Amino acid sequence: MNFKAHQLILHFGLAKTGTSALQQAFFDQREELLKNHDTLYPGKHKNHFFFQAMFAQQPEKLYQIQTLKLKDGETVSGFLAKYRQSVLDEINEFKPRQIIISSEYFSGMSTDELKAFRSFLESISEDIILFAYVRDPWSFSISYIQEMIRAGYIKKEATFGYVKSNVEIIAKFEYAFGKRATILPYEQGPDGYNVVKTFCEKFGFSSLVTDINMYQEVNSSMRSEAACLMLQLNQLYPVFDEHNNFIPDPARDWMAEAIQNSPLSKTSILISDRTAKKIYEKSRADIEFLEEQYFSGKKSLSMQYNSVQTTELDALSISRFQLEQLSDYLLSCMRELSERALNYYEHAERLNAELTEIKSSKGWKIIWFFRQINILLGPDKSRRDRVVQQLINMISAKFQKIKRRTREG
């Protein structure tokens, strides 16, 4: 029988509300959570996205599973069964009073998948708390678009809008789990967005480090120039094929990093005044509902509309570049790639020189000589083989000792 914690906090995002920062803080301070708060943040990954896969109808189609390069459905099932058991073993070992599970990926689960997820969570905890942050739709639209570009989902051109209804996502969780969720606004304070601090204040994790400098901007913002060029990169070198299967391409990853690291990428991504008004019209009912039902009437999201910074352009695409500007930008990316290649080349040259020196040494020749004898004398794991191997190890150790003494002298 599994040990049951007294309480489990299920943090389900929502998207683009500092989930990576919060997960990094939990993961970094797991020992602190256990020691001072009797709270377990399980697993060996910061993001608990494999819980989504455990209850997915087609887990092999999920991005986090595809990146594992498992060969077939049976292998995927075996991996998820092992992951599930490892979580249960961890809970049974530490017997925590409280558990935290966190992933923005949960919002993509269907109602049936969430109900199956609920049954599992009820087997390891007596009570479940649903928790999420929600962001104003204008900054969310920008942040969401840049993340979709970074991940390769959007190609050639990107437009802004009210992407999805957070009210619908929250309602889906409340229906599947049969309880009301706790929702906080994702608000910017005097020192920026600090979800770690507000979460700890909400749930009493007083001893956790909440320094905003450590856990802010875990996923850095993308600039307009980089976003426009990334859209073209996604078009020419897609991340997913026509069946939505992940395409591993390390060269493409290098190109993406070079584009985003360019010193010529300086302009913040903004929406137009017209787009801001459209988003307000589509999101107004949802915003008012959230403020009334979860924020005690406080206009946490409505007030953001008055401070939205806008531009005249409605879309992101490579057409934003002037020819000379594009040429300069591409050259800066080539410079970034060339410097990286040069660093790798120089590192390989140093390793090769060290290897050549080792191979020309007397010690290496002695070891190689006895290795050849070892191969000729008998099959692996024979008694003779073990004796010869021990002799080689003794000579090798003696040689290393003499070498150290020589250097010290």
C-alpha atoms as one frame of an Amber mdcrd trajectory, in Angstrom:
protein
   0.000   0.000   0.000   1.286   3.478  -0.906   1.976   6.069   1.760  -0.505
   8.941   1.654   0.619  12.496   2.249  -1.729  14.828   4.096  -1.849  17.312
   1.214  -0.750  17.690  -2.421  -0.419  21.008  -4.255  -0.987  20.554  -7.984
   0.479  23.604  -9.740  -0.863  23.534 -13.309   0.589  26.790 -14.654  -0.940
  28.512 -16.442   1.306  29.040 -19.476   3.766  31.953 -19.419   3.310  32.751
 -15.731   6.802  32.051 -14.431   6.341  28.290 -14.100   9.991  27.600 -15.012
  11.210  29.963 -12.279   8.964  28.322  -9.712  10.016  24.816 -10.751  13.696
  25.782 -10.649  13.269  27.080  -7.101  11.488  23.907  -5.950  14.056  21.679
  -7.622  17.077  23.581  -6.281  15.695  23.603  -2.735  14.272  20.075  -2.485
  16.353  19.302   0.606  15.175  22.509   2.262  11.559  21.629   1.466  11.920
  18.193   3.032  13.942  19.268   6.045  12.014  22.347   7.169   8.567  21.850
   5.612   8.197  18.065   5.319   7.327  18.650   1.650   8.456  16.483  -1.264
   9.106  17.783  -4.785   9.475  14.348  -6.430  11.472  13.110  -9.397  14.723
  13.969 -11.146  13.272  16.595 -13.476  12.382  20.197 -12.658   9.206  19.987
 -14.727   6.791  17.136 -13.962   5.711  16.806 -17.610   6.002  13.015 -17.523
   2.875  12.925 -15.352   0.978  14.193 -18.386   2.456  11.357 -20.450   1.497
   8.785 -17.800  -2.196   9.478 -18.433  -2.110  10.526 -22.090  -4.077   8.458
 -24.584  -1.198   8.707 -27.075   1.945   9.489 -25.026   4.261   8.758 -27.976
   2.965  11.905 -29.696   3.982  14.193 -26.831   7.059  16.360 -27.363   8.705
  15.392 -24.059   8.420  11.705 -24.980   9.646  12.175 -28.560  12.852  13.829
 -27.349  13.707  10.597 -25.474  13.933   8.764 -28.842  12.290   5.611 -27.488
  11.924   3.049 -30.247   8.266   1.956 -29.918   5.065   2.109 -27.866   6.115
  -0.780 -25.666   9.342   1.006 -24.724   7.367   4.174 -23.962   4.993   2.221
 -21.708   7.948   0.635 -19.927   9.572   4.018 -19.363   6.384   5.540 -17.938
   5.766   2.537 -15.677   9.296   2.896 -14.340   8.811   6.636 -13.834   5.545
   6.045 -11.965   7.166   3.470  -9.687  10.126   5.742  -8.980   7.748   8.475
  -7.781   5.899   6.003  -5.548   9.182   4.685  -4.153  10.303   8.232  -3.335
   7.036   8.991  -1.545   7.184   5.736   0.420  10.801   6.421   1.370  10.377
   9.977   2.685   6.736   9.787   3.848   6.187  13.540   3.444   3.353  15.511
   4.986   2.954  17.419   1.728   3.788  16.967  -1.983   4.197  19.557  -4.771
   3.729  18.589  -8.419   4.188  21.255 -11.089   3.851  21.483 -14.863   2.221
  23.878 -17.312   1.832  20.866 -19.632  -1.115  19.667 -17.524  -3.332  22.334
 -19.098  -3.180  20.377 -22.386  -4.712  17.251 -20.833  -8.278  16.243 -21.683
 -10.976  15.928 -19.027 -10.735  12.108 -19.108  -6.950  12.255 -18.740  -7.297
  14.655 -15.816  -9.777  12.319 -14.119  -7.272   9.455 -14.411  -4.598  11.787
 -13.071  -6.876  12.653 -10.155  -7.316   8.964  -9.247  -3.551   8.522  -9.089
  -3.047  11.645  -6.975  -5.800  10.521  -4.587  -3.840   7.308  -4.057  -0.852
   9.281  -2.726  -2.546  12.172  -0.907  -5.583  12.725   1.282  -6.267  16.190
  -0.107  -5.466  17.964  -3.389  -5.092  21.716  -3.840  -5.417  23.039  -7.398
  -3.273  26.123  -7.946  -2.338  28.365 -10.876  -1.314  31.876 -11.832  -3.134
  33.742 -14.599  -1.628  36.507 -16.729  -3.144  39.553 -18.408  -3.976  38.678
 -22.046  -1.801  41.405 -23.657   1.583  40.471 -22.215   0.492  36.815 -22.396
  -0.077  37.120 -26.136   3.466  38.420 -26.651   5.083  35.876 -24.349   3.070
  33.006 -25.845   3.982  33.939 -29.429   7.698  34.154 -28.682   7.618  30.761
 -26.936   5.829  29.175 -29.911   8.442  30.682 -32.234  11.291  29.465 -30.010
   9.821  25.939 -29.938   9.349  25.894 -33.718   5.541  25.711 -33.824   5.070
  28.966 -35.794   6.657  29.548 -39.198   7.211  32.507 -41.535   4.793  34.971
 -39.879   3.256  35.439 -36.432   0.217  37.486 -35.456  -1.047  38.330 -31.979
  -4.453  37.717 -30.436  -6.376  36.256 -27.516  -4.787  32.822 -27.747  -6.890
  30.773 -25.352  -9.379  31.181 -22.559  -7.809  30.603 -19.153 -11.330  30.436
 -17.731 -12.011  27.316 -19.801  -8.786  25.652 -18.654  -9.502  26.399 -14.986
 -13.085  25.139 -15.385 -11.777  21.899 -16.914  -9.555  21.259 -13.886 -12.289
  22.125 -11.406 -14.713  19.765 -13.160 -12.241  16.886 -13.400 -11.117  17.213
  -9.758 -14.486  18.205  -8.320 -13.167  21.211  -6.408 -12.439  24.906  -6.712
  -8.979  26.063  -7.721  -6.866  28.724  -6.044  -5.901  31.315  -8.659  -3.504
  34.247  -8.233  -2.782  37.053 -10.715   0.643  37.072 -12.331   1.527  40.630
 -11.362   4.663  42.702 -11.676   5.859  44.199  -8.421   8.522  46.849  -7.736
  11.290  44.329  -8.441   9.606  42.525 -11.332   7.613  39.292 -11.508   8.369
  37.094  -8.501   6.110  34.059  -8.485   8.458  32.209  -6.141   7.952  34.796
  -3.419   4.167  34.988  -3.778   3.824  31.184  -3.864   5.901  30.817  -0.693
   3.869  33.513   1.042   0.628  31.791   0.004   1.610  28.313   1.223   3.941
  29.144   4.112   7.347  28.115   2.774   9.137  30.706   4.864  12.633  29.184
   4.688  12.853  28.931   0.889  15.126  31.338  -0.946  12.928  33.656  -2.999
  15.604  35.992  -4.379  14.204  37.371  -7.627  17.697  37.627  -9.119  18.029
  33.844  -8.878  14.610  32.881 -10.220  13.587  35.624 -12.627  13.736  35.210
 -16.391  14.585  31.501 -16.353  13.266  31.579 -19.916  14.685  34.837 -21.267
  12.617  37.149 -23.445  13.142  37.126 -27.193  13.681  40.351 -29.095  11.781
  41.376 -32.212  14.708  40.966 -34.639  15.454  37.450 -33.369  11.779  36.453
 -33.517  11.482  37.567 -37.157  14.567  35.608 -38.228  13.547  32.569 -36.153
  10.244  32.436 -38.045  12.204  32.052 -41.283  14.470  29.440 -39.679  11.391
  27.438 -38.638  10.179  27.603 -42.223  13.438  26.395 -43.783  14.476  23.957
 -41.033  11.300  22.804 -39.250  11.336  21.316 -35.758   8.420  18.988 -36.546
   7.568  16.977 -39.665   4.168  16.774 -41.387   3.025  14.199 -38.796   4.080
  16.468 -35.909   7.015  14.220 -35.023  10.080  15.915 -33.533  13.079  16.277
 -35.879  16.412  16.190 -33.995  18.761  18.705 -35.629  21.747  19.924 -33.538
  22.914  22.204 -36.359  19.530  23.922 -36.369  19.765  24.329 -32.580  23.125
  26.101 -32.984  21.610  28.417 -35.584  18.694  29.241 -33.271  21.067  30.081
 -30.419  23.195  32.278 -32.693  20.115  34.195 -33.857  18.878  34.794 -30.317
  22.346  35.723 -29.017  23.026  38.319 -31.696  23.993  41.727 -30.221  21.910
  43.334 -32.976  18.700  41.948 -31.477  17.566  44.890 -29.344  13.907  45.776
 -29.975  11.212  44.549 -27.579   8.236  42.708 -29.076   5.103  44.853 -28.876
   1.546  44.574 -30.150  -0.306  47.288 -32.034  -2.934  49.535 -30.466  -5.558
  47.932 -32.730  -4.552  44.425 -31.595  -4.631  45.481 -27.942  -8.225  46.653
 -28.361  -9.218  43.418 -30.129  -7.740  41.334 -27.335  -9.614  43.426 -24.763
 -12.914  42.905 -26.572 -12.444  39.130 -26.726 -11.072  38.707 -23.220 -13.188
  41.204 -21.294 -15.811  38.708 -20.098 -13.118  36.255 -18.975 -11.155  38.959
 -17.192 -14.208  40.206 -15.295 -15.125  36.632 -14.327 -11.637  35.911 -12.974
 -11.517  39.160 -11.027 -14.909  38.544  -9.448 -14.551  34.828  -8.720 -10.871
  34.544  -7.738  -9.459  38.009  -7.000 -12.198  39.281  -4.673 -13.174  41.996
  -7.132  -9.682  43.456  -7.426  -9.075  44.710 -10.993  -5.696  42.989 -11.265
  -6.001  42.247 -14.998  -8.271  45.053 -16.221  -5.824  47.704 -15.048  -3.089
  46.236 -17.252  -4.888  47.417 -20.391  -4.158  51.059 -19.566  -0.398  50.441
 -19.402   0.036  48.350 -22.577   2.895  49.601 -24.740   2.081  49.392 -28.442
   3.622  49.688 -31.887   2.220  50.279 -35.379   3.016  46.791 -36.724   0.544
  43.910 -36.342   2.752  40.938 -37.261   6.241  39.526 -36.983   8.014  38.396
 -40.169  11.349  38.686 -41.930   9.837  41.459 -44.081  10.395  43.800 -41.103
  14.099  43.827 -41.971  15.638  46.296 -44.382  18.126  44.579 -46.728  21.205
  46.150 -45.118  19.872  45.439 -41.619  19.242  41.791 -42.509  22.750  41.467
 -43.973  24.318  42.882 -40.798  22.208  40.605 -38.630  23.119  37.467 -40.574
  26.802  38.387 -40.405  26.535  38.773 -36.621  25.030  35.260 -36.470  27.849
  33.893 -38.632  30.321  35.515 -36.260  28.656  33.822 -33.291  28.788  30.421
 -35.019  32.377  30.916 -36.161  33.553  31.789 -32.662  31.834  28.708 -31.292
  33.347  26.466 -33.980  36.787  27.984 -33.343  36.506  27.351 -29.601  35.566
  23.724 -30.233  38.408  23.354 -32.747  41.003  24.770 -30.339  39.698  22.540
 -27.564  39.929  19.483 -29.846  43.489  20.457 -30.831  44.528  20.646 -27.171
  42.986  17.253 -26.452  44.678  15.768 -29.507  48.084  17.157 -28.426  47.640
  15.704 -24.936  46.643  12.338 -26.407  49.693  12.338 -28.705  51.968  13.068
 -25.719  50.431  10.215 -23.753  50.779   7.772 -26.653  54.453   8.624 -27.094
  55.268   8.088 -23.405  57.031   4.957 -22.141  54.224   4.243 -19.698  51.632
   4.104 -22.468  53.840   1.779 -24.553  54.249  -0.585 -21.595  50.509  -0.644
 -20.951  49.797  -1.197 -24.639  52.348  -4.037 -24.762  50.702  -5.844 -21.853
  47.286  -5.226 -23.342  48.324  -7.047 -26.492  49.623  -9.926 -24.380  46.319
  -9.923 -22.533  44.376 -10.286 -25.791  46.603 -13.118 -27.037  46.689 -15.173
 -23.826  43.070 -16.088 -23.481  39.359 -15.184 -23.630  37.912 -12.379 -21.534
  37.171 -13.220 -17.885  39.488 -16.274 -17.886  41.718 -16.738 -14.819  44.817
 -15.968 -16.899  43.133 -12.828 -18.227  42.361 -11.595 -14.727  45.945 -12.173
 -13.569  47.384 -10.286 -16.546  44.858  -7.464 -16.047  45.910  -7.115 -12.409
  49.550  -6.949 -13.524  48.709  -4.213 -16.025  46.825  -2.255 -13.367  49.772
  -2.501 -10.950  52.276  -1.300 -13.579  49.950   1.502 -14.662  49.489   2.692
 -11.079  53.249   2.564 -10.489  53.878   4.583 -13.632  51.365   7.262 -12.609
  52.992   7.522  -9.178  56.470   7.997 -10.715  55.053  10.572 -13.120  53.521
  12.585 -10.258  56.782  12.534  -8.317  58.693  13.704 -11.384  56.315  16.653
 -11.827  56.506  17.575  -8.161  60.299  17.416  -8.276
